[in-house]
Amino acid sequence: MAAKRLLLYLRVNAHLGLTYTHSPEYYFSVFSDSSYAEDTIDRKSQTGFAVLTSGSLVNWKSKRQPTVAISTSEAEYQALAQAAREVQWLKKLRDDLGLPCSTVTIQGDNQGSLSWATNWQLIPRSKHIDVLHHYIKELVEDVRLKVAYVNTKDNCAEPFTKPLESAAF
């Protein structure tokens, strides 16, 4: 049934597509989001990120997080780290093609996770966070990456982590 709906959608909307415009300065717009412990069986969170260039989607991911997050901020921090790894890969690809890229800013909607990425201080409530996820902190400290706040309503990664309401769809 789902396959038939997909084929019908593609046939009806064959005129739609991604449009890329050429601009002298190439830039990424990156959005990161997470749903906190929404899986009722294992309480793992969902990570989602979207990478846009020239206003069009070039890369995205929606994946269950490998570890259980203790807080919303930790789930968002894990999502930031996953997006950071992907951005570093895309920047390396551009560099290999001879197309250097400036510092990329990842936009997230959780102030706590952004604070951890920019001004990490080990406090008892956050000691449990796995070293794997501190990758983004290192990138921010080395000014290879920036993080910034974006309102949840403007976060392009939101649909990759939570069901989309019919009005928003």
Beta strands, then each sheet from edge to edge (+ up, - down):
strand 1: 28-35
strand 2: 46-53
strand 3: 56-64
strand 4: 104-108
strand 5: 145-149
sheet 1: 3+ 2- 1+ 4+ 5+
end
